[in-house]
């Protein structure tokens, strides 16, 4: 399973007539979002969380997505240990 960030699109005056979505799937989570989720940068990379060093913004929905992903990983690890016994 992979977690994907949501980022805002830049708005240009000539694009308003096309009714583009305001958000899109991002390249990775910003370092600020990873820090706000209280995850170490190196640990995030080991867990397979994509990181975009160029992004500066912190979106609450992305932080929540990372936290939810971490809970799912914990559930998988706990479930895996119980099955082995």
Secondary structure, 3 states (H helix, E strand, C coil): CCCCCEEECCCCHHHHHHCCCCEEECCCECHHHHHHCCCCHHHHHHCCCCECCCCCCCCHHHHHHHHHHHHHHHHHHHHHHHHHC
